Amino acid sequence: MDYEESKEIAGDAILWLWEHRETLQVKTSLGRYLLKSVYHRSLNCIKQRQLKNHADTMFYEEMEKLIHDVEAYQFQELSKRVKEAIEALLASYREAFVMHRFTKKSYKEIAEDSGVSIKTIAYRIQQATKLLRKDLADLLTTIIVCIMSIVR
């Protein structure tokens, strides 16, 4: 509790005392009564702040869980769509693309494995990338959300 808040609590207690002066029956000294009143108001303020902080923490944790669940679902859907798009490629495009992007083979290694020229492999990978970009264009927003959640 800061100084300004303390002044406000004390001021409210004095104002309440003034407003109820005609019906109030003080059995101890006025100063002692006022001190007890400020003490109890301070405790109530602290309890309210603790409750608010607890509620805020619970809300934040629940929202984090919800966001995580949504992001996990979106990532699964994204992975599924990418896999489907790759599977839809021509076999030669798919093979070259997968070997290059997922097994990190060079164009030369893929060409040797496939028995074709390096230029043919470059063309197949270029076409596969172009087709995937076109097929997955509608997922751009989801991809950005997933990337942002990973970067956080």
MARSEGU-507393 format. One line per field, with one value per atom (N, C-alpha, C): residue number from 1; y, x, z; atom name; residue in three letters. Coordinates in nm, 2 decimals, always signed. Example, Ala and Ser with C-alpha at 12.3 -4.5 7.8 and 13.67 -1.06 7.14 Angstrom:
% MARSEGU-507393
nr = (1, 1, 1, 2, 2, 2)
Y = (-0.57, -0.45, -0.33, -0.22, -0.11, +0.00)
X = (+1.32, +1.23, +1.32, +1.28, +1.37, +1.29)
Z = (+0.78, +0.78, +0.78, +0.71, +0.71, +0.79)
atom = (N, CA, C, N, CA, C)
rest = (ALA, ALA, ALA, SER, SER, SER)
//
This chain:
% MARSEGU-507393
nr = (1, 1, 1, 2, 2, 2, 3, 3, 3, 4, 4, 4, 5, 5, 5, 6, 6, 6, 7, 7, 7, 8, 8, 8, 9, 9, 9, 10, 10, 10, 11, 11, 11, 12, 12, 12, 13, 13, 13, 14, 14, 14, 15, 15, 15, 16, 16, 16, 17, 17, 17, 18, 18, 18, 19, 19, 19, 20, 20, 20, 21, 21, 21, 22, 22, 22, 23, 23, 23, 24, 24, 24, 25, 25, 25, 26, 26, 26, 27, 27, 27, 28, 28, 28, 29, 29, 29, 30, 30, 30, 31, 31, 31, 32, 32, 32, 33, 33, 33, 34, 34, 34, 35, 35, 35, 36, 36, 36, 37, 37, 37, 38, 38, 38, 39, 39, 39, 40, 40, 40, 41, 41, 41, 42, 42, 42, 43, 43, 43, 44, 44, 44, 45, 45, 45, 46, 46, 46, 47, 47, 47, 48, 48, 48, 49, 49, 49, 50, 50, 50, 51, 51, 51, 52, 52, 52, 53, 53, 53, 54, 54, 54, 55, 55, 55, 56, 56, 56, 57, 57, 57, 58, 58, 58, 59, 59, 59, 60, 60, 60, 61, 61, 61, 62, 62, 62, 63, 63, 63, 64, 64, 64, 65, 65, 65, 66, 66, 66, 67, 67, 67, 68, 68, 68, 69, 69, 69, 70, 70, 70, 71, 71, 71, 72, 72, 72, 73, 73, 73, 74, 74, 74, 75, 75, 75, 76, 76, 76, 77, 77, 77, 78, 78, 78, 79, 79, 79, 80, 80, 80, 81, 81, 81, 82, 82, 82, 83, 83, 83, 84, 84, 84, 85, 85, 85, 86, 86, 86, 87, 87, 87, 88, 88, 88, 89, 89, 89, 90, 90, 90, 91, 91, 91, 92, 92, 92, 93, 93, 93, 94, 94, 94, 95, 95, 95, 96, 96, 96, 97, 97, 97, 98, 98, 98, 99, 99, 99, 100, 100, 100, 101, 101, 101, 102, 102, 102, 103, 103, 103, 104, 104, 104, 105, 105, 105, 106, 106, 106, 107, 107, 107, 108, 108, 108, 109, 109, 109, 110, 110, 110, 111, 111, 111, 112, 112, 112, 113, 113, 113, 114, 114, 114, 115, 115, 115, 116, 116, 116, 117, 117, 117, 118, 118, 118, 119, 119, 119, 120, 120, 120, 121, 121, 121, 122, 122, 122, 123, 123, 123, 124, 124, 124, 125, 125, 125, 126, 126, 126, 127, 127, 127, 128, 128, 128, 129, 129, 129, 130, 130, 130, 131, 131, 131, 132, 132, 132, 133, 133, 133, 134, 134, 134, 135, 135, 135, 136, 136, 136, 137, 137, 137, 138, 138, 138, 139, 139, 139, 140, 140, 140, 141, 141, 141, 142, 142, 142, 143, 143, 143, 144, 144, 144, 145, 145, 145, 146, 146, 146, 147, 147, 147, 148, 148, 148, 149, 149, 149, 150, 150, 150, 151, 151, 151, 152, 152, 152)
Y = (-0.12, +0.00, +0.12, +0.22, +0.34, +0.45, +0.56, +0.67, +0.73, +0.75, +0.81, +0.73, +0.60, +0.51, +0.51, +0.52, +0.53, +0.66, +0.77, +0.90, +0.89, +0.82, +0.81, +0.72, +0.62, +0.53, +0.61, +0.68, +0.77, +0.87, +0.94, +1.04, +0.98, +0.86, +0.80, +0.76, +0.72, +0.69, +0.81, +0.92, +1.05, +1.09, +1.08, +1.13, +1.04, +0.91, +0.82, +0.85, +0.88, +0.92, +1.04, +1.14, +1.27, +1.25, +1.17, +1.14, +1.07, +0.99, +0.91, +0.96, +1.08, +1.14, +1.14, +1.15, +1.17, +1.03, +0.92, +0.79, +0.71, +0.75, +0.67, +0.67, +0.56, +0.55, +0.49, +0.58, +0.54, +0.51, +0.38, +0.34, +0.36, +0.39, +0.42, +0.56, +0.60, +0.74, +0.75, +0.87, +0.89, +0.86, +0.89, +0.86, +0.71, +0.64, +0.49, +0.43, +0.48, +0.44, +0.46, +0.58, +0.62, +0.53, +0.51, +0.42, +0.28, +0.22, +0.09, +0.09, +0.19, +0.20, +0.20, +0.28, +0.29, +0.15, +0.09, -0.04, -0.14, -0.15, -0.25, -0.21, -0.09, -0.05, -0.08, -0.07, -0.11, -0.26, -0.34, -0.48, -0.52, -0.45, -0.48, -0.45, -0.34, -0.30, -0.40, -0.45, -0.55, -0.68, -0.72, -0.84, -0.83, -0.71, -0.69, -0.70, -0.64, -0.64, -0.78, -0.86, -1.00, -1.08, -1.06, -1.13, -1.09, -0.96, -0.92, -0.98, -0.98, -1.03, -1.18, -1.25, -1.40, -1.42, -1.34, -1.35, -1.32, -1.22, -1.18, -1.30, -1.35, -1.46, -1.58, -1.62, -1.73, -1.71, -1.58, -1.55, -1.56, -1.51, -1.51, -1.66, -1.74, -1.88, -1.96, -1.93, -2.00, -1.95, -1.82, -1.77, -1.83, -1.85, -1.91, -2.05, -2.13, -2.26, -2.27, -2.18, -2.17, -2.13, -2.03, -1.99, -2.11, -2.18, -2.29, -2.40, -2.43, -2.53, -2.50, -2.37, -2.32, -2.33, -2.28, -2.29, -2.43, -2.52, -2.66, -2.72, -2.68, -2.73, -2.67, -2.54, -2.47, -2.53, -2.56, -2.62, -2.76, -2.84, -2.97, -2.96, -2.87, -2.85, -2.80, -2.71, -2.66, -2.78, -2.86, -2.97, -3.07, -3.09, -3.18, -3.13, -3.00, -2.94, -2.94, -2.91, -2.91, -3.05, -3.15, -3.29, -3.33, -3.29, -3.32, -3.25, -3.13, -3.05, -3.12, -3.16, -3.23, -3.36, -3.44, -3.57, -3.55, -3.43, -3.41, -3.37, -3.35, -3.31, -3.44, -3.41, -3.52, -3.60, -3.73, -3.81, -3.76, -3.72, -3.67, -3.54, -3.45, -3.32, -3.35, -3.43, -3.46, -3.52, -3.62, -3.69, -3.59, -3.50, -3.40, -3.30, -3.26, -3.16, -3.21, -3.33, -3.39, -3.42, -3.47, -3.50, -3.37, -3.26, -3.14, -3.07, -3.05, -2.98, -3.05, -3.18, -3.26, -3.34, -3.39, -3.47, -3.39, -3.26, -3.17, -3.22, -3.29, -3.34, -3.22, -3.22, -3.12, -3.16, -3.06, -3.09, -3.20, -3.20, -3.29, -3.43, -3.45, -3.58, -3.63, -3.55, -3.59, -3.63, -3.56, -3.59, -3.73, -3.75, -3.88, -4.00, -3.98, -4.08, -4.11, -4.00, -4.01, -4.05, -4.03, -4.06, -3.96, -3.83, -3.72, -3.61, -3.50, -3.39, -3.30, -3.22, -3.13, -3.02, -2.98, -2.88, -2.94, -3.07, -3.13, -3.12, -3.15, -3.15, -3.01, -2.91, -2.77, -2.73, -2.77, -2.74, -2.81, -2.94, -3.01, -2.94, -2.90, -2.84, -2.70, -2.63, -2.50, -2.51, -2.61, -2.63, -2.67, -2.76, -2.81, -2.69, -2.61, -2.49, -2.40, -2.38, -2.29, -2.35, -2.48, -2.54, -2.54, -2.56, -2.56, -2.42, -2.32, -2.18, -2.15, -2.19, -2.16, -2.24, -2.37, -2.45, -2.41, -2.35, -2.32, -2.17, -2.09, -1.94, -1.90, -1.98, -1.94, -1.96, -2.03, -2.06, -1.96, -1.85, -1.75, -1.70, -1.66, -1.60, -1.70, -1.83, -1.93, -1.95, -1.95, -1.97, -1.86, -1.73, -1.62, -1.63, -1.67, -1.69, -1.80, -1.91, -2.01, -1.97, -1.90, -1.85, -1.75, -1.66, -1.56, -1.63, -1.74, -1.81, -1.88, -1.92, -1.99, -1.89, -1.77, -1.66, -1.61, -1.60, -1.55, -1.62)
X = (+0.09, +0.00, +0.09, +0.06, +0.15, +0.09, +0.17, +0.13, +0.00, -0.02, -0.15, -0.27, -0.25, -0.36, -0.39, -0.28, -0.30, -0.37, -0.33, -0.40, -0.55, -0.58, -0.72, -0.80, -0.74, -0.81, -0.84, -0.74, -0.75, -0.86, -0.86, -0.96, -1.10, -1.11, -1.24, -1.29, -1.20, -1.24, -1.29, -1.22, -1.26, -1.39, -1.41, -1.54, -1.65, -1.63, -1.73, -1.77, -1.67, -1.69, -1.78, -1.74, -1.82, -1.96, -1.98, -2.12, -2.21, -2.15, -2.22, -2.21, -2.16, -2.13, -2.26, -2.37, -2.50, -2.54, -2.52, -2.57, -2.46, -2.33, -2.22, -2.20, -2.18, -2.15, -2.01, -1.92, -1.78, -1.76, -1.72, -1.70, -1.56, -1.47, -1.33, -1.30, -1.18, -1.14, -1.16, -1.19, -1.22, -1.09, -0.97, -0.85, -0.83, -0.86, -0.84, -0.94, -1.07, -1.17, -1.13, -1.08, -1.03, -0.92, -0.82, -0.71, -0.75, -0.85, -0.90, -0.97, -1.05, -1.12, -1.03, -0.92, -0.82, -0.75, -0.72, -0.66, -0.74, -0.87, -0.96, -0.98, -0.99, -1.01, -0.88, -0.77, -0.64, -0.64, -0.68, -0.68, -0.78, -0.89, -0.99, -0.93, -0.86, -0.80, -0.70, -0.61, -0.51, -0.58, -0.69, -0.76, -0.82, -0.87, -0.93, -0.82, -0.71, -0.60, -0.55, -0.54, -0.50, -0.60, -0.73, -0.83, -0.82, -0.80, -0.79, -0.67, -0.56, -0.43, -0.45, -0.52, -0.54, -0.63, -0.74, -0.83, -0.76, -0.67, -0.60, -0.50, -0.44, -0.34, -0.42, -0.53, -0.61, -0.66, -0.70, -0.75, -0.63, -0.51, -0.40, -0.36, -0.36, -0.32, -0.42, -0.55, -0.65, -0.64, -0.61, -0.59, -0.47, -0.36, -0.24, -0.27, -0.34, -0.38, -0.46, -0.56, -0.65, -0.57, -0.48, -0.40, -0.31, -0.25, -0.16, -0.24, -0.36, -0.44, -0.48, -0.52, -0.55, -0.43, -0.32, -0.19, -0.15, -0.17, -0.13, -0.22, -0.35, -0.45, -0.41, -0.39, -0.35, -0.23, -0.13, +0.00, -0.03, -0.12, -0.15, -0.22, -0.31, -0.39, -0.29, -0.20, -0.10, -0.01, +0.03, +0.12, +0.05, -0.08, -0.16, -0.18, -0.21, -0.22, -0.10, +0.02, +0.15, +0.18, +0.15, +0.18, +0.09, -0.03, -0.13, -0.08, -0.04, +0.01, +0.14, +0.22, +0.35, +0.31, +0.22, +0.18, +0.11, +0.05, -0.03, +0.07, +0.19, +0.29, +0.31, +0.36, +0.41, +0.52, +0.52, +0.62, +0.76, +0.80, +0.94, +0.97, +0.87, +0.88, +0.89, +0.80, +0.79, +0.92, +0.97, +1.10, +1.21, +1.23, +1.34, +1.32, +1.20, +1.17, +1.20, +1.15, +1.17, +1.32, +1.38, +1.53, +1.61, +1.57, +1.64, +1.61, +1.48, +1.43, +1.44, +1.41, +1.40, +1.52, +1.59, +1.71, +1.84, +1.82, +1.93, +2.03, +1.99, +2.08, +2.10, +2.22, +2.25, +2.18, +2.17, +2.12, +2.20, +2.33, +2.42, +2.39, +2.38, +2.35, +2.21, +2.11, +1.98, +1.99, +2.06, +2.07, +2.14, +2.25, +2.31, +2.22, +2.15, +2.05, +1.94, +1.90, +1.78, +1.83, +1.95, +2.00, +1.96, +1.94, +1.91, +2.01, +2.00, +2.09, +2.06, +2.16, +2.14, +2.03, +2.03, +1.93, +1.79, +1.78, +1.64, +1.60, +1.69, +1.66, +1.62, +1.70, +1.67, +1.53, +1.50, +1.37, +1.25, +1.27, +1.17, +1.15, +1.26, +1.24, +1.18, +1.22, +1.16, +1.01, +0.97, +0.82, +0.75, +0.81, +0.74, +0.72, +0.82, +0.81, +0.70, +0.69, +0.59, +0.45, +0.43, +0.30, +0.26, +0.36, +0.32, +0.29, +0.36, +0.33, +0.19, +0.15, +0.02, -0.09, -0.06, -0.16, -0.18, -0.08, -0.08, -0.10, -0.13, -0.14, -0.24, -0.35, -0.46, -0.42, -0.31, -0.26, -0.16, -0.14, -0.04, -0.07, -0.19, -0.22, -0.19, -0.23, -0.21, -0.06, +0.02, +0.16, +0.22, +0.18, +0.23, +0.20, +0.08, +0.04, +0.13, +0.15, +0.23, +0.38, +0.43, +0.57, +0.58, +0.48, +0.48, +0.47, +0.39, +0.38, +0.51, +0.59, +0.72, +0.82, +0.81, +0.91, +0.89, +0.77, +0.74, +0.82)
Z = (+0.00, +0.00, +0.00, -0.09, -0.10, -0.01, +0.00, +0.08, +0.04, -0.09, -0.13, -0.10, -0.11, -0.08, +0.07, +0.15, +0.30, +0.34, +0.27, +0.30, +0.26, +0.15, +0.11, +0.21, +0.26, +0.36, +0.49, +0.53, +0.65, +0.63, +0.52, +0.49, +0.48, +0.42, +0.41, +0.55, +0.64, +0.78, +0.85, +0.84, +0.90, +0.84, +0.71, +0.65, +0.70, +0.70, +0.75, +0.90, +0.98, +1.12, +1.13, +1.04, +1.04, +0.99, +0.89, +0.84, +0.94, +1.02, +1.12, +1.26, +1.28, +1.41, +1.50, +1.45, +1.53, +1.58, +1.51, +1.55, +1.61, +1.60, +1.64, +1.79, +1.85, +1.99, +2.01, +2.05, +2.07, +2.22, +2.25, +2.39, +2.44, +2.34, +2.38, +2.33, +2.34, +2.29, +2.14, +2.10, +1.95, +1.87, +1.92, +1.85, +1.84, +1.94, +1.94, +1.84, +1.84, +1.75, +1.60, +1.58, +1.44, +1.40, +1.49, +1.46, +1.42, +1.50, +1.47, +1.34, +1.31, +1.18, +1.06, +1.07, +0.97, +0.95, +1.06, +1.06, +0.99, +1.02, +0.96, +0.81, +0.78, +0.64, +0.56, +0.62, +0.55, +0.53, +0.63, +0.61, +0.50, +0.49, +0.38, +0.25, +0.24, +0.11, +0.07, +0.17, +0.13, +0.09, +0.16, +0.12, -0.02, -0.05, -0.18, -0.29, -0.26, -0.36, -0.38, -0.27, -0.28, -0.36, -0.34, -0.42, -0.56, -0.59, -0.73, -0.80, -0.73, -0.78, -0.81, -0.71, -0.73, -0.85, -0.86, -0.98, -1.11, -1.11, -1.23, -1.27, -1.17, -1.19, -1.25, -1.19, -1.24, -1.38, -1.41, -1.54, -1.64, -1.61, -1.69, -1.72, -1.62, -1.63, -1.72, -1.70, -1.79, -1.93, -1.95, -2.09, -2.15, -2.08, -2.13, -2.17, -2.09, -2.13, -2.25, -2.26, -2.38, -2.50, -2.49, -2.61, -2.65, -2.55, -2.58, -2.65, -2.60, -2.67, -2.81, -2.83, -2.96, -3.05, -3.00, -3.08, -3.12, -3.02, -3.05, -3.16, -3.15, -3.25, -3.38, -3.39, -3.51, -3.57, -3.49, -3.54, -3.59, -3.53, -3.58, -3.71, -3.72, -3.85, -3.96, -3.92, -4.02, -4.07, -3.97, -4.01, -4.10, -4.07, -4.15, -4.29, -4.30, -4.44, -4.52, -4.45, -4.52, -4.57, -4.49, -4.52, -4.64, -4.64, -4.75, -4.88, -4.87, -4.98, -5.04, -4.96, -5.01, -5.07, -5.01, -5.07, -5.20, -5.22, -5.35, -5.47, -5.44, -5.54, -5.63, -5.75, -5.84, -5.76, -5.78, -5.71, -5.73, -5.85, -5.87, -5.80, -5.80, -5.73, -5.58, -5.53, -5.38, -5.34, -5.41, -5.37, -5.36, -5.46, -5.47, -5.35, -5.34, -5.23, -5.09, -5.07, -4.93, -4.91, -5.01, -4.99, -4.96, -5.03, -5.01, -4.88, -4.85, -4.73, -4.60, -4.60, -4.48, -4.45, -4.55, -4.52, -4.55, -4.59, -4.62, -4.72, -4.82, -4.92, -5.02, -5.08, -5.18, -5.31, -5.40, -5.54, -5.60, -5.58, -5.65, -5.59, -5.46, -5.40, -5.44, -5.45, -5.50, -5.64, -5.72, -5.87, -5.88, -5.80, -5.81, -5.77, -5.66, -5.61, -5.71, -5.78, -5.87, -6.01, -6.05, -6.18, -6.28, -6.24, -6.33, -6.31, -6.39, -6.38, -6.26, -6.23, -6.12, -6.16, -6.28, -6.33, -6.32, -6.34, -6.33, -6.19, -6.09, -5.95, -5.91, -5.95, -5.92, -5.97, -6.09, -6.15, -6.07, -6.03, -5.95, -5.82, -5.75, -5.62, -5.64, -5.74, -5.77, -5.79, -5.87, -5.90, -5.78, -5.70, -5.58, -5.48, -5.47, -5.38, -5.43, -5.56, -5.62, -5.60, -5.62, -5.60, -5.45, -5.37, -5.22, -5.18, -5.23, -5.19, -5.24, -5.36, -5.41, -5.33, -5.30, -5.23, -5.08, -5.02, -4.88, -4.86, -4.96, -4.95, -4.84, -4.83, -4.74, -4.59, -4.57, -4.43, -4.38, -4.46, -4.42, -4.28, -4.25, -4.12, -4.01, -4.03, -3.93, -3.91, -4.01, -4.01, -3.92, -3.95, -3.88, -3.73, -3.69, -3.55, -3.49, -3.55, -3.50, -3.48, -3.58, -3.56, -3.45, -3.43, -3.33, -3.19, -3.18, -3.05, -3.02, -3.12, -3.09, -3.05, -3.12, -3.09, -2.95, -2.90, -2.77, -2.67)
atom = (N, CA, C, N, CA, C, N, CA, C, N, CA, C, N, CA, C, N, CA, C, N, CA, C, N, CA, C, N, CA, C, N, CA, C, N, CA, C, N, CA, C, N, CA, C, N, CA, C, N, CA, C, N, CA, C, N, CA, C, N, CA, C, N, CA, C, N, CA, C, N, CA, C, N, CA, C, N, CA, C, N, CA, C, N, CA, C, N, CA, C, N, CA, C, N, CA, C, N, CA, C, N, CA, C, N, CA, C, N, CA, C, N, CA, C, N, CA, C, N, CA, C, N, CA, C, N, CA, C, N, CA, C, N, CA, C, N, CA, C, N, CA, C, N, CA, C, N, CA, C, N, CA, C, N, CA, C, N, CA, C, N, CA, C, N, CA, C, N, CA, C, N, CA, C, N, CA, C, N, CA, C, N, CA, C, N, CA, C, N, CA, C, N, CA, C, N, CA, C, N, CA, C, N, CA, C, N, CA, C, N, CA, C, N, CA, C, N, CA, C, N, CA, C, N, CA, C, N, CA, C, N, CA, C, N, CA, C, N, CA, C, N, CA, C, N, CA, C, N, CA, C, N, CA, C, N, CA, C, N, CA, C, N, CA, C, N, CA, C, N, CA, C, N, CA, C, N, CA, C, N, CA, C, N, CA, C, N, CA, C, N, CA, C, N, CA, C, N, CA, C, N, CA, C, N, CA, C, N, CA, C, N, CA, C, N, CA, C, N, CA, C, N, CA, C, N, CA, C, N, CA, C, N, CA, C, N, CA, C, N, CA, C, N, CA, C, N, CA, C, N, CA, C, N, CA, C, N, CA, C, N, CA, C, N, CA, C, N, CA, C, N, CA, C, N, CA, C, N, CA, C, N, CA, C, N, CA, C, N, CA, C, N, CA, C, N, CA, C, N, CA, C, N, CA, C, N, CA, C, N, CA, C, N, CA, C, N, CA, C, N, CA, C, N, CA, C, N, CA, C, N, CA, C, N, CA, C, N, CA, C, N, CA, C, N, CA, C, N, CA, C, N, CA, C, N, CA, C, N, CA, C, N, CA, C, N, CA, C, N, CA, C, N, CA, C, N, CA, C, N, CA, C, N, CA, C, N, CA, C, N, CA, C, N, CA, C, N, CA, C, N, CA, C, N, CA, C, N, CA, C, N, CA, C, N, CA, C, N, CA, C, N, CA, C, N, CA, C, N, CA, C)
rest = (MET, MET, MET, ASP, ASP, ASP, TYR, TYR, TYR, GLU, GLU, GLU, GLU, GLU, GLU, SER, SER, SER, LYS, LYS, LYS, GLU, GLU, GLU, ILE, ILE, ILE, ALA, ALA, ALA, GLY, GLY, GLY, ASP, ASP, ASP, ALA, ALA, ALA, ILE, ILE, ILE, LEU, LEU, LEU, TRP, TRP, TRP, LEU, LEU, LEU, TRP, TRP, TRP, GLU, GLU, GLU, HIS, HIS, HIS, ARG, ARG, ARG, GLU, GLU, GLU, THR, THR, THR, LEU, LEU, LEU, GLN, GLN, GLN, VAL, VAL, VAL, LYS, LYS, LYS, THR, THR, THR, SER, SER, SER, LEU, LEU, LEU, GLY, GLY, GLY, ARG, ARG, ARG, TYR, TYR, TYR, LEU, LEU, LEU, LEU, LEU, LEU, LYS, LYS, LYS, SER, SER, SER, VAL, VAL, VAL, TYR, TYR, TYR, HIS, HIS, HIS, ARG, ARG, ARG, SER, SER, SER, LEU, LEU, LEU, ASN, ASN, ASN, CYS, CYS, CYS, ILE, ILE, ILE, LYS, LYS, LYS, GLN, GLN, GLN, ARG, ARG, ARG, GLN, GLN, GLN, LEU, LEU, LEU, LYS, LYS, LYS, ASN, ASN, ASN, HIS, HIS, HIS, ALA, ALA, ALA, ASP, ASP, ASP, THR, THR, THR, MET, MET, MET, PHE, PHE, PHE, TYR, TYR, TYR, GLU, GLU, GLU, GLU, GLU, GLU, MET, MET, MET, GLU, GLU, GLU, LYS, LYS, LYS, LEU, LEU, LEU, ILE, ILE, ILE, HIS, HIS, HIS, ASP, ASP, ASP, VAL, VAL, VAL, GLU, GLU, GLU, ALA, ALA, ALA, TYR, TYR, TYR, GLN, GLN, GLN, PHE, PHE, PHE, GLN, GLN, GLN, GLU, GLU, GLU, LEU, LEU, LEU, SER, SER, SER, LYS, LYS, LYS, ARG, ARG, ARG, VAL, VAL, VAL, LYS, LYS, LYS, GLU, GLU, GLU, ALA, ALA, ALA, ILE, ILE, ILE, GLU, GLU, GLU, ALA, ALA, ALA, LEU, LEU, LEU, LEU, LEU, LEU, ALA, ALA, ALA, SER, SER, SER, TYR, TYR, TYR, ARG, ARG, ARG, GLU, GLU, GLU, ALA, ALA, ALA, PHE, PHE, PHE, VAL, VAL, VAL, MET, MET, MET, HIS, HIS, HIS, ARG, ARG, ARG, PHE, PHE, PHE, THR, THR, THR, LYS, LYS, LYS, LYS, LYS, LYS, SER, SER, SER, TYR, TYR, TYR, LYS, LYS, LYS, GLU, GLU, GLU, ILE, ILE, ILE, ALA, ALA, ALA, GLU, GLU, GLU, ASP, ASP, ASP, SER, SER, SER, GLY, GLY, GLY, VAL, VAL, VAL, SER, SER, SER, ILE, ILE, ILE, LYS, LYS, LYS, THR, THR, THR, ILE, ILE, ILE, ALA, ALA, ALA, TYR, TYR, TYR, ARG, ARG, ARG, ILE, ILE, ILE, GLN, GLN, GLN, GLN, GLN, GLN, ALA, ALA, ALA, THR, THR, THR, LYS, LYS, LYS, LEU, LEU, LEU, LEU, LEU, LEU, ARG, ARG, ARG, LYS, LYS, LYS, ASP, ASP, ASP, LEU, LEU, LEU, ALA, ALA, ALA, ASP, ASP, ASP, LEU, LEU, LEU, LEU, LEU, LEU, THR, THR, THR, THR, THR, THR, ILE, ILE, ILE, ILE, ILE, ILE, VAL, VAL, VAL, CYS, CYS, CYS, ILE, ILE, ILE, MET, MET, MET, SER, SER, SER, ILE, ILE, ILE, VAL, VAL, VAL, ARG, ARG, ARG)
//
